[in-house]
Amino acid sequence: MATQTPAPAGPDLPDRRVTEREARSSPGLRMLAAGIVGLVAGVALAVVASHQSHGAAVALVVLCVLIFIASGLTLAGLTPVVPGQARVVQLFGRYHGTIRDSGLQWVNPFTRRIAVSTRIRNQESAQAKVNDADGNPIEIAAVVVWQVQDTASAIYSVDDYTQFVTVQTETAVRHIASSYPYTSRREGELSLRDNADEITQRLSAEIAARVAAAGVHVVESRLTRLSYAPEIAQAMLRQQQASAVVGARRTIVEGAVGMVQLALQRLQEEGVVELDEERKASMVSNLLVVLCSEQATQPVVNTGTLYQ
């Protein structure tokens, strides 16, 4: 039965975790037009004020200044959102929602708009040297495909979500590598080399659990490097070669024994020749030598009787 190693839970989430919600926004093109119209109107009032008497000019100048301020605030609230990007809206330190609709949007001009990429990313972990479950040093690396799913958690739950994913990925890779042997030595035991699909699934599940606090969704993860460390690579290669030779020999012997049994059975059933136990033993020995030998054997032709 395969060994089960449960993936550790991810980091504890804050008690008052901020989750994503939609921010209030308006179409930006109308506000852009309104701001431009306001600027043009302010310039026109300034020109008119220069040709008026003192009292009327002061009133027009004050109105012109107010129009310029309103137009500036209108234009300051314009927020371009490109596809594959979201904007986290923050007002005086408080989260006010996220804008995901692409295009020109308008929000409160006093807010801070933090750009967060929602594109799918590839990230490869650094090559790590870890001891596997048997204590053998191995070199391992993985690539993880991920994207930000909850922008609020990505900004407010962790300090730097990109660095957080990097560290948690390397931690998960090291944990998986140390939980399983490089090669299985017992029946039904999972190993890093022989059970790549199962190990990859468990690696993806562990990374997903670790980065959930940052609002990150793991699309896929794969091992990109898996090998023995250089100091034991040659010794392990000789061990694998010896195991392969033993397995091949076992298969050859099993096949040869079956062929000898079949030959003796056919000779006995068809009555081709009567052999005593000594001659059977000699025949079995000769056949095994011929079938199990790595080089071609030279037959010896008996021109005498059966017993000479």
C-alpha positions in Angstrom: 0.0 0.0 0.0 1.4 3.4 -0.9 2.6 5.5 1.9 0.6 8.6 2.7 2.3 11.8 3.7 -0.3 14.6 4.4 0.7 18.0 3.1 1.2 20.5 5.9 -1.3 23.3 6.3 -0.3 26.7 5.0 0.5 29.8 7.2 -2.3 30.9 9.6 -4.4 33.6 8.2 -5.0 36.8 10.1 -8.2 37.0 12.2 -9.5 40.0 10.2 -8.4 38.9 6.7 -9.2 41.4 3.9 -10.8 39.7 0.9 -11.4 41.1 -2.5 -14.6 43.0 -3.4 -15.6 45.2 -6.3 -14.8 48.9 -6.1 -17.2 51.6 -7.1 -16.2 53.1 -10.4 -17.6 55.0 -13.3 -16.8 55.0 -17.0 -13.7 57.1 -17.5 -14.4 58.5 -21.0 -17.3 60.7 -19.7 -15.3 62.0 -16.9 -12.4 62.7 -19.2 -14.7 64.7 -21.5 -16.1 66.6 -18.4 -12.6 67.4 -17.3 -11.5 68.7 -20.7 -14.7 70.8 -21.0 -14.0 72.2 -17.5 -10.5 73.2 -18.4 -11.7 74.9 -21.6 -14.4 76.7 -19.7 -11.9 77.9 -17.1 -9.6 79.3 -19.8 -12.5 81.0 -21.5 -13.5 82.6 -18.1 -10.0 83.7 -17.6 -10.0 85.5 -20.9 -13.3 87.1 -20.3 -12.2 88.2 -16.8 -9.3 90.1 -18.3 -11.7 92.4 -20.1 -14.1 93.1 -17.2 -14.2 95.7 -14.4 -12.4 95.0 -11.1 -15.4 93.6 -9.2 -16.6 91.4 -12.0 -13.1 90.3 -12.8 -12.5 89.1 -9.2 -15.7 87.1 -9.3 -14.8 85.5 -12.6 -11.3 84.7 -11.4 -12.6 83.0 -8.3 -15.1 81.0 -10.5 -12.3 80.2 -12.9 -10.1 78.8 -10.0 -12.9 76.7 -8.7 -13.5 75.2 -12.2 -9.8 74.5 -12.6 -9.8 72.7 -9.2 -12.9 70.6 -10.1 -11.5 69.8 -13.5 -8.1 68.8 -12.0 -9.8 66.5 -9.5 -11.9 65.0 -12.3 -8.9 64.2 -14.3 -7.0 62.9 -11.3 -9.6 60.3 -10.7 -9.1 58.7 -14.1 -7.5 55.2 -13.8 -6.5 53.2 -16.9 -6.8 49.4 -16.3 -5.1 47.2 -18.9 -6.1 43.6 -19.5 -4.4 41.2 -17.2 -4.2 43.8 -14.4 -6.3 44.9 -11.5 -6.3 48.1 -9.4 -6.7 47.9 -5.6 -8.4 51.1 -4.4 -7.3 52.4 -1.0 -8.6 55.5 0.7 -6.8 56.9 3.7 -5.3 53.4 4.5 -8.6 51.6 4.1 -9.4 49.0 1.4 -12.3 50.2 -0.8 -12.4 47.4 -3.4 -10.7 46.3 -6.6 -11.3 47.3 -10.2 -10.9 44.4 -12.7 -12.8 45.9 -15.7 -10.3 46.9 -18.3 -10.4 50.3 -19.9 -10.5 53.9 -18.6 -12.2 54.0 -15.2 -12.9 56.8 -12.8 -12.7 56.6 -9.0 -12.4 58.9 -6.1 -9.4 61.1 -6.9 -8.2 61.0 -3.3 -7.7 57.3 -3.4 -4.5 55.4 -4.0 -4.8 52.9 -6.8 -2.3 49.9 -6.5 -1.6 47.9 -9.7 -1.7 44.1 -9.3 -0.9 41.8 -12.1 -3.5 39.0 -12.6 -1.6 37.3 -15.5 -0.5 33.7 -15.3 3.1 33.4 -14.2 5.8 30.8 -14.5 8.2 30.6 -11.6 11.1 28.2 -11.2 12.5 27.4 -7.8 16.2 27.4 -7.2 18.0 24.1 -7.4 18.1 22.7 -3.9 20.2 19.9 -2.4 18.1 17.9 0.0 18.4 14.5 1.6 15.6 12.1 0.5 13.7 9.8 2.9 16.6 7.3 2.7 19.2 10.0 3.6 20.7 10.2 0.1 21.6 13.7 -1.1 19.6 14.7 -4.2 19.3 17.8 -6.3 15.8 18.9 -7.1 14.0 21.9 -8.6 10.4 22.7 -9.7 8.4 25.1 -11.8 5.1 26.4 -10.6 2.4 28.1 -12.7 0.3 30.6 -10.6 -1.7 33.7 -10.7 -3.2 36.2 -8.3 -6.9 35.2 -7.5 -7.6 37.5 -4.6 -5.9 40.9 -5.1 -6.8 42.2 -1.6 -5.1 39.2 0.1 -2.1 39.6 -2.1 -1.6 43.2 -1.1 -2.7 43.2 2.6 -2.1 39.7 3.9 1.6 39.4 3.0 4.4 41.8 2.5 5.5 40.8 -1.0 3.3 38.2 -2.6 5.9 37.4 -5.4 8.6 36.8 -2.8 6.1 34.9 -0.7 5.3 32.5 -3.5 9.0 32.0 -4.2 9.9 31.1 -0.6 6.8 28.9 0.0 7.5 27.0 -3.3 11.1 26.2 -2.3 9.9 25.1 1.2 7.3 22.8 -0.4 9.8 21.3 -2.8 12.3 20.6 0.1 9.5 19.0 2.2 8.3 16.7 -0.6 11.9 15.7 -1.5 12.7 14.8 2.1 9.4 12.8 2.5 9.9 10.2 -0.2 12.9 8.1 -1.4 14.5 8.8 -4.7 13.7 5.2 -5.8 11.3 2.7 -4.2 12.8 -0.3 -2.5 9.6 -1.9 -1.2 6.4 -3.0 -2.9 3.8 -0.1 -3.1 6.2 2.6 -1.9 6.0 6.0 -3.6 9.3 7.4 -4.9 10.3 10.6 -6.5 11.6 9.0 -9.7 9.1 6.1 -10.2 5.8 8.0 -9.2 6.3 11.4 -10.9 2.5 12.0 -11.4 1.6 11.2 -7.8 4.5 13.3 -6.5 3.6 16.2 -8.7 0.0 16.2 -7.5 1.1 16.2 -3.9 3.6 19.0 -4.6 0.8 21.1 -6.2 -1.5 20.5 -3.3 1.2 21.5 -0.8 2.2 24.7 -2.7 -1.5 25.7 -3.0 -2.0 25.2 0.7 1.0 27.3 1.5 0.3 30.3 -0.8 -3.5 30.4 -0.1 -2.9 33.2 2.5 -1.6 35.5 -0.3 -4.7 34.9 -2.5 -2.7 33.0 -5.1 -4.1 30.2 -7.2 -1.7 27.4 -8.3 -2.5 26.3 -11.8 0.2 23.6 -12.1 3.6 22.5 -10.8 6.2 20.2 -12.2 9.6 18.9 -11.2 12.2 20.3 -13.6 15.3 18.6 -12.1 15.7 15.4 -10.1 19.0 13.7 -9.7 21.5 12.4 -7.2 24.0 14.8 -5.9 27.4 14.6 -7.7 29.2 13.1 -4.7 27.1 9.9 -4.9 25.9 9.9 -8.5 28.5 7.4 -9.7 27.9 5.0 -6.8 24.2 5.1 -7.3 24.6 4.6 -11.1 26.6 1.5 -10.4 23.9 0.3 -8.0 21.2 0.9 -10.6 23.3 -0.9 -13.3 23.8 -3.9 -10.9 20.1 -4.0 -10.2 19.3 -3.9 -13.9 21.8 -6.8 -14.6 20.3 -8.9 -11.8 16.8 -8.3 -13.1 17.8 -9.2 -16.6 19.5 -12.4 -15.4 16.5 -13.4 -13.4 14.3 -13.0 -16.5 16.7 -15.0 -18.7 16.9 -17.8 -16.1 13.1 -18.0 -15.7 12.7 -18.2 -19.5 15.4 -20.8 -19.8 13.9 -23.0 -17.1 10.6 -22.8 -18.8 12.1 -23.8 -22.2 14.0 -26.8 -20.6 10.8 -28.0 -18.9 8.9 -27.7 -22.2 11.7 -29.6 -24.1 11.7 -32.5 -21.6 7.9 -32.7 -21.6 7.7 -32.8 -25.4 10.4 -35.5 -25.6 8.6 -37.6 -23.0 5.2 -37.2 -24.6 6.2 -38.0 -28.1 8.6 -40.8 -27.1 11.5 -39.5 -29.1 14.2 -40.9 -26.8 14.2 -42.5 -23.4 16.5 -40.6 -21.0 17.5 -41.7 -17.5 17.9 -39.3 -14.7 21.6 -38.8 -15.3 21.1 -38.0 -19.0 18.2 -35.7 -18.1 20.5 -33.8 -15.7 23.2 -33.6 -18.4 20.7 -32.3 -21.0 19.3 -29.7 -18.5 22.8 -28.5 -17.8 23.7 -28.2 -21.5 20.5 -26.4 -22.3 20.9 -23.9 -19.5 24.4 -23.2 -20.6 23.3 -22.5 -24.1 20.2 -20.4 -23.2 21.8 -18.4 -20.4 25.2 -17.8 -21.9 26.0 -14.2 -23.0 28.2 -15.6 -25.9 27.3 -18.0 -28.7 28.2 -21.6 -27.7 29.8 -24.2 -29.9 27.9 -27.5 -30.0 29.8 -30.8 -29.7 28.4 -33.4 -32.1 28.3 -37.0 -30.7 29.0 -39.5 -33.5 29.0 -42.5 -31.3 26.2 -44.0 -29.2 24.1 -42.2 -26.7 26.3 -43.2 -23.9 29.7 -42.6 -25.6 
